[in-house]
Amino acid sequence: MNDTNDIFNAEFSRQYDASGERLKDISNNLHSLISLLLGNLASDARVLCVGIGTGTEIVRLAHQHPGWRFTGVDPSPNMLAVCAEKLEREGLSDRCTLIEGHVIDVPEREKYDAALCLLVAHFIQHPQRGGIYQHIADRLKPAGQLIAAEIAGDMVDPGFDSQLKNWVALQQAYTQRERDISEVKAELSRRLLLLPPRQTEALLLDAGFASAQSFFQSLLIHGWQAIKP
């Protein structure tokens, strides 16, 4: 996995939630569906949050399910610091364990009922995603589920620029700043590795998940539910 700490520095981490406001409508829809998909977990479920960032998904789910416990892992100490402050403010610190590192740093003996990996994998600059899905699968109980979401698309497909045009329109609508498509495409190529959705689905199956069902798409953001056998 590549080191993204140069991106998620202290200043960026402090502003992360505010900058995410432009995607709040998409985010609220995604999180509502995630709550629906995880609704059948036990009242004392344990949930692994990969690339936890500022802890948004923990806060949402913890308030909905007071018996759930969470482990959040992230390679950025700056993001984890913001997350820890947020959990303390929300009174959730005693139900959450935070780990600085990657999924492989989460003890494998700890088995989870579900895992979330939201808007993380596209930062991994390797077409096989560094085995992240396999590492997650290894830490799930049998029949455990992974909810994954990432920015995805086939950048060499002739039709990709049409998809990107809509993505740029979204950015412009919220920032009130003109963006050039070629500029945004170069930015995506420099910071992210977008894979075609079908390739992500293949990686999930290769990692040993019995199924990988698409449940969400909003422009370039795609979401899947994968179930461990």
N, C-alpha and C positions, 0 to 999 in steps of 0.2 A: 504494500500500500504506500502511496506517496505521502510525503509529509505536508500537511496543509496548514501547519502552524504559521507560515508566512502570511496566509490569508486571514486566519482567525486570530489576529493579534488582539491586544487589549482594547484598542480603540474600536476595532470592528466588532468585537464581542459585545461591547457595551451598547452598540448601536444596532445590533442584529435584529432584535425584536421590532424596533421602530422601522427598519428598512423592510421587514417582512410584511408591513401593513399593506403594501401594494398587492400582495397575494392573499389577503385575508379572506376574501370571498371563496377562493379556491381552497384555501387551508381549512376553513370552517366546514366546507362540504366534505373534504377528505376525512377530517377528524370525526365528523358525524357518522360516516360510513364505517370507519374503523371501530367506533364504539358499538355499532350494530354487529360487526363481524366478531368482535370479542365478547359479545354479550352472554355467550354460553359458558364462559370460563367459571371455574369454582370461585366461591366467595373469598377464598384465601389464596388466590392465584399469585404466582410469581412471574413477573414480566421483565424481560431483558430489553433495554433500549440502546440500540447501537448508534453511535454518533449523536449522543443525546443533546449536544449543543446547549441551549439555554433552558432546556427542560420543559418545553411547552407541552409535549405529549404526556409526560409524567403528571403534570399539574392537572390537565384535563381529566385523565383517567383516574387519578388518585381521589379526586373529589367525587367522581361518580361511583367509585368502588372502594369504600373505606377499609376493606379487609385485604386489598391487594398490596403486595410489596414489590419494589422495583430495584433493579440494578441498572445504572446508566454508565456507559463507557464512551469516552471521547479522547482523542489524542491531544486536544488543545487544552492546556491548563487554564487559559484565559476564559474559554467558553465554560469550563467546569466551575470556575470561580463565580461567574454570573449565575450559573445554574444553582449552585449551592446557596447563594444569597436568596434566590427566588424561592427555593424549597423551604428555607428558614422562614421567610416572610409568610408563606402559605401554611406553615405549621406541618410540613410533610417530611422534615429531615429524618425523623425516627423511622420512617418507612422506606427510606431510600439509601442505597449504597452507591457511591460514585467511584469510578475507577479511571485513572488517567492511562490511556493506552488504546489498544485495539481489541477486537473480539477475542483474539488468541490469548490475551492477558486475563480474560475472565476464566476463573477456575472451571475446568471441564466437569468436575464432580457436581457442580451446581447445575441442576436441571430445571428448566423453565417451562411454564405452560404456554407461553407465547413470547414472541420477539418482534420488535419494531425496528425497521431500518428505513428511515424516512429522509429522502433527499440527501443521501449520503454516498451511495455507490458511484454516482457519476463523477465524484472527485477522485476515484481510484483510476490512475492512468495506465490501466492494463486491461486488455480485452477479456481476460479471464477473471477480472475483479479480485485478484489476489486470494482467491479461495474464501472470500468473506462469507458466502452463502453456506459453504461446507462447515466453516467454523461455527456459524450460527446453528446449523442443523445438529452438530455434535453437542450442543448445549441445551437442546430442547428435549422434553419428555416425548415418548411415543404419542402420536396424534397431536403433538404440539404444532402451533401454527406460526408462520412468519408473515407479517404484513410488511411489504416492501414497496417503496415509491421512489421514483427517480425521474430526472429529466432524460428523456429517451427520444431517439430519432435516427434515421439513416441519413447521415449528412452527405453521402455521395449519391443519394437518390435524386433524380431530377425534380421530383415533387417536393423536396425538403424545403426549398426556398419559399414555397407557398405556405407551408406550416410556420416557417420562421417569420413570415410577414405578419401573421396573426400574433405571434409571440411578441414581436416588436411593438405592435399596436397596443398590446397590454402594458408594456413598459411605459410607453408614451402617455397612455391614459392616466397612469398613476403618478408619473414624475413630471408631467407637463413639459417634457424636454424631447425635442426631435432626436430620433436615433436612426442611424443609417444601418440598413440590413447587413451590409458587408462588414461594418464595424462590430455589430453584435455577433455575427458568425465567427469572426476572428477571435472575439472575446471568449465565446464558447469553446472554440478549438484550443485556445491557450490554457484555459483553466479547467475544463471538463473533458471527459471522454464519453460522448453520447453513443450508446449502442442501439441498434434497432430493437424494438420491443421483443421480437421473436428470439433474439439472441439472449436477452435476459431470461426469458422463459426457459430456454435451453439450459442456461447455467443453473437455474433453480432445480431443474430435473436432474442434471448431472450431479448436483450436490446431494442427491438422495431424497428430495421431496417427492411425494407420490403424485402431487398435482400442483399446478401453478395457474390459477385462474385470474384473469384480468377482471378487476372490479371497478376501476376508475381510470378516466382520462379527462384531463382538462388542458387543452392545447398540448404542450410538450411534456406535461407531467403525467406519468402513468403509474398505476398502482396494481399490485398483485397480492393475492392470498395464496400462500403455499402451505401444504399440510405434510407433516412428517409421517411416514408409515407407522 
